[in-house]
């Protein structure tokens, strides 16, 4: 194992679920009780032999003991504590809290989300009063709740993915003709409309689904796959919604759409066939899009969801930005986590994609924790279908840790021993003290302004 693996809280939960005492569990694992106690307290990492024994005794795979969730929790907890605390805890204190009291850390995040919801409602109310717009509402709140749902599911919904994969085998292909033929077998008529902004419309009374003729075939196919999922996989979707326990009907409706979108993606890009094709093509996105008759964005997104236990793909992050810098889609199966509030790092190559929409941009970057990433960016333009309607422009970002370079065609020609671009999550929580692009100080660091000495950055960080 290249990195030390600490699995203390997970191992303790597994033992308690079995109803085993420390001594009995230690005997099962061939360890002393004191050694097992140290492992559970995260005072000692597990060796390869102990990890194998844990997997055998508890009948779990290595993925269930992975610390990726810890990295997500650490990133979220650090940002949340910096958002509200005048003297936020240090990174080492946050790591200790996540390692030793993960349930307490999650409860803190729940409280922070509740605080943010109340704060947003208050601001929305004030805005509505000041503008005399009674319809002004905090529409972002349900989306944030749903984003958290997918975030902590690692953007992989096992029940839907398995069902969609089986359905794809039944249909025999993810192209528009095959999907339309399958819908016909369900008694559904497919119509096409010239409305520029129409993606899909379902008329239950006539059992007609209408898709926008102005959009590319990949978009129409995705919308047909969505309708198939809505008609055949609704029981699974509703079960996921019931288990999630959303606080509002709005969040449940947003998530229902998100789950059906997920199912549509899994239908046109079935898991195992796509994973094997991605590996064989060394994750060449254009080749994959051509092979599966999908859009570049659909391939970007699907690559970030290949996290099935026992059959994981390369762990990627995926992000989509608009020209104002708003992150409209985000997920990370890597240690790189996105900021919940504020903008992204300006040194990240995804911002450059707007200036060169037809080029593939590849960057070797390094985060403050010294982890290096191969960052891929591509601009996309979605036609409006009408002269007076503005085109929709986005920048797509995809990346993985540099240790997967041999599995990525885009790493060919990169100087892996050369310098890396020093990027961060966002200025508000970035640890770097030597960045010439820093927009403002991090919220958990003191700073000093030298009135008689002006530099690129008009302050100096302390501590």
N, C-alpha and C positions, 0 to 999 in steps of 0.2 A: 504494500500500500504506500503510495507516494506521500500521503498526508496522514497525520495521526487522526484516528477515528474515535470520537467520544460518543458513547451511546447510552450513558447512564440513565437518564429519565425514561427512555424507551424500554430499556432492559428491565427497569423497576416495574413499569406498567405491565410488561409481559409476565413477569413473575407474579405480580399481585393478581393478574387475571386468572392465573392457574391456581391461586390460593396457596402458593408455596412459601414456606419460611426461607429465610436467607440461607440457612445451613443446608436444607434439602435441595435448593436450587444449585448451590455451590457443588454439592456432590454430583448432581446430574451433569454439570459442566466440567467436572474434574478439577475444580478450583478450591482453594481454601475460602472459608467464609469471609476472612478479612480482605482477601484479594477481590472477591466479588463486591464487598462493601465499598471498596475504593473505586471500582469500576462504576458502580451505581451512583457514587458521589461525584463522578467525572474527575476524580483525582488521578486516574490512570486510563490511558487509551486501551482499546482492545487490540490484541495481536490477530494476525490472520487465522491462527489456529482457534483462538477463542471465538472469533466471528463465525467460523464454520460450525463450531459446536453450538453456538447460540441459534444459528439457522436450523440445525438439525433437531435440537431439543425442542424448540418452540415452533418448528415447522413454518418458518417465515423465510422470505427471500431477502437478499441484501438491500433491495430497493426500499423495503419497509423500515430499514435501519439507517437509511441515508440521512445526512445532516442538511440536505437542501432546504427543508422546511425551517431549520434553525436559522439559516442565512436570511431567508425571507423575514422571519420574525425579528431578527436583530435589526435589519434595515428599517422595518416598519416601526419598531420600538424606538430606535434612535431618532427617527424623524418626528415621531409623535411626542417624545419627551422634550425634544428641542423646540417643538411648536408651542408648548405651554409652560415649560419650566424656566424660571429665571436663572437657576443654577442646575442645568440638566446633568444627569449622571454621565460618567465617562464611558467610553466604549467598552473597557474591560468590565465595568460594573454591569453594563447591559448584557454582555456575553455571559457573565456569571448568572444573571437572572434568568436568561433563556435556558441555560444549561441545567440549572438546579430547580427552578420554579417556573416551568413553561406555562402552566395553567394560570399562574398569577400574571405572567407577562401578557398572555392573551386577554385576561380580564382587564388589564390596564389599557390595552388597545381598544377593547369594547367601550370602556369609559371615554377614551379619547374620541372615538367615532361618535358617541352620543353627544359629547361636548361640541364637536364640529357640526353635527346636525342642528343642534340648538342654536349655535352661532350663525349658521347659514340661514336658518328660519328667521332669526331676529333681523339679520341684514336684509333678507327678502321683504320682511314686513315693513322695515323702515323705508326701503326703496319703493314699495307699493304705496305707502302713505305719501312719500315725497313726490311721487310721479302721478299719484291718484290712479294707479293701475291695480285694481283689485285682483286682476288675473295674474299678476306677477307672482311666481311661486319658485320654490327651490327645486327646480327640475333636476339638478345634478345629483341630489341626494340618493334617489333610487339607483342611479347609474353607479355611484360610488359603492353602494352596498353590493350590487351585482358584480362589480369589478373585484371586490374582495372575495366574493364567492368563488369565482374562477381562479383568482390568485392563489387561494389556499387549497384549491383542488389541483394545483399544479397545471392548470389549463388542460387537464385530461379527465374526461368523464367516462369511466370504464363501461358502465352499463350501456350508454348510448353508443360508444365506439364499437363495442362487440356487436350490438344489434345492427348498426349501420353497415358494418363489414359483412355480416351475413346477408343483409338486404342487397348489398352491391353484388354479391355472388349470385343472388336470385335474379337480379335485373340483367346482369351480364355485361354491363358497361355504364360509364358515367356520361356518355355523350347525349346531346339533345334528343336525338332520334330514339335512342334506347329508353330514356327517361319518359319521353312522350308516349311511347308504346306501353310502358308499364302503367302509366296513369290511365291510359285508355282501358286497360284491363281492370282498373279500379272504378271504371264508369265515369272517368273525368275527361272532359273535353278541354283541349288547350287552344287558346286564342291568342292573337298578337295585336298589340295596339301601337299606334304611332305617337302616343303621348311621350314627350321628351323625358319627363321625370318619373314615369311609371316603371317600377321594377317588377312588381307582381301584385295581382289583385285576385282574391278568391271570392267567388259567389257561391255560397253553400246551396242556395235554392236550386240553381241550375247545374250545380257541380261543374263549374267552369273556372279554370285558372287562366288569367290573362297575363302575359309577360310583355315587357317593352321591346318592341322590334328594333328600336334604335340602339340597343345595347349589344355588345359583342356576344357571340355564341356561348362563351364561357360563363358570362353573367346570366344569360337565359337558362343555361343548364343548371346553374347553382340554384336559381329560383324554383325550377321544377323539382330539384332534389329537396329543397325546403318543403315544398307542398307534399311530396311523398312522405317525408318525415312527419309532417303534421298529421297526415291521415293514418299512418301506420305505427308510429312510435310514441303516440301521445301518452300512453299509460306509463312508459318509462320516464318521460319528461315530467309528468305530474308527480310521480314518486320522488324524483329529485327535488322538485319544488317543495313538496311536503316535508322532506327531510331537512331542507335548508331553513325553513321557518322564517321567511322574510317578514320584516316589520310592517310592510305596507303592501297593498294590492298593486301599487305602481311598480314597486321593485319586483314583485312576482311576475308581472306582465313583461317587464324588461328582460328578466331572466328567462322567461319562457321563449321569447324571441331569440335570446342568446343561445339557449340550449338547442333550439331547432336549427339555428345557423351552424352550430357545432355539428349536429347530426348531418346536415347537408354537406358540410366539408368532409366529414368522415365517409359519406356515401360516394362522393365523386372521387375521393382520394382514399380508398380503403386501406386500413392500417398496414397490414403485413406486406401487401403487394407494393404499396407506396414506400414503405421503409426499405425494402430490398432494392427497389429501383433507385431510391435516393443514395443508398450505399454504393450500388454499382456505378452510378453516374458521378460519384464523389460530390453529390449535392449540387450538381449543375442545375440551377433553377430554370433556365430557359429550356433545357432538354426535358426536364420533368413536366413543365407546363405544356410543351408540345406533345409529349407522350400521353399525358392524361387529359388533354384538351381543356386545360384550365387556364386561369389568369396567373400572372406572376404573383399577385398578392395572395391568391388562394394557396399557392405553393409556399410562400413565405410563412403564412399563418400555420399551415398544416405541419411544417417542419418543427415548429415550436411546441407541438402537442404530442410528439412521439415519445411519451413517457409511460408506456404500458409496463407494469411490473413484470420483470422477467424478459422483456423484449424492447428495451429502451433504445431509442436512436441517439444520435449526438445531441446533447443538451444545448439548445439554442435560446437566445432571447429574440423577441420580435417586437417591433414598434412601428407605429404609423403616425406621422406628424403632418399637420396642415401648415400653410405658409406663415401663420401667426405663431407657430411653435407649440400649438396645442397638441398634446398627445391623445389621439383619438382611439388608438388601440395599443395595448402594451401587454407583454407577458415575458417572464424570464424563467427558464428552467436552469439557468446558470446562477453563479453567485452575484452577478451584476443585477442590481435591483433598481427600479425606476423611482424617482421622487413622486410622492403623492401630491405635493404642492410645489408651485413654482416651475420654472423652465428646466430644460435639460442642459448639459454641458455644451458650451459653444465650440469646444475643440473637437467634438464628436463629428465624424464625417457625414452623418445623416443629414445635417443642415446644408451641406454642400450639394446635395442631390437636386435641390430646386434649380440651381444654376446650370446643371448638366443633366437634364431629365432622361437623356437617352444613353447615358454612360453608367457602367458599373464601377462604383468607387470602392476601393478596398483599403483598409487602414489597419495597421498593427498598433493597438492602443494598450495602455496600462492604467489600471485603476490604482488608487492610493494604497490598497492592500498588496500591491505588487503583482496581482493576477493580470496576465496579458490576454488580450482578446483579438481575434481576427474579426473586424467589423466590416460588414458589407452594406452598401447603401445604393438605392436606386430610386430615381424619381419616376412617378407615373402620372399620366394625364388621362382623366376619364372624360370622354366627349360629352358635351351637353345635349347634342341633338338639335340645337337651334342656335341661330346666329346671335340672338340677343340674350341667350342664357350663358352665363359664365361657365367655363370648364372647371372641373374639380381637379385640383393638383395636390398630390401628396408625396411625401418622402417615406420610403420604406426602409427599415433597418433590420438587419439580421446578423447575428454574431455568435461565436462560440469561443471557448477558451483556446489559447494557442496550442495546447497540447493535442488538439484534434486536427492540426494542420494537414496531416497526411490524408485525412478523409475529406478535405475541402479543396475542390479544384481552384478556387479563388486564391488559395495560398501559394499556388505555383508562381515562382518568380519573386515572392516576398523574401526580403532579407530577414529571416527569423532571428538572426543574431544582431541585427541592427537596432537603432533607436526606436522607441515606441512613443506614440503621442500620449502625453500625460492627461488623461481625461478623468472625470469624476461623475458623481451622480447629479448633483446640482450645487450651486454656490452655497446655498444655505446650510448644507451639511457636509461639504467637501473639506477634507482634512489638509489639503495642500496649502502651504504658506508661501509658495513661490510662483503662483500662476499669474501671468500677465493679463489674462482675460477675466479675472475675477470681477464680478459685477457688484458684490456686496459681501460683507464679512459673514462667516458662518455663525449661526445663532448660538453656538455653544463655546465660542472663543471670544476673549476680550481683544480689543484692538486699540491702536493709538494713531491719531492723526497728527502729522508734522506740518504745521502751517507754513513753515519757511522752506520746506523741501518737497517739491512736487514730483511724483513719479507716475508711471503708467497707472498703477493702482494707488489711490490717494490715502491709503492707510496701511498700517503694519499690524500683523496679528501677534498677539502675545499668548504665552502659556502653551 
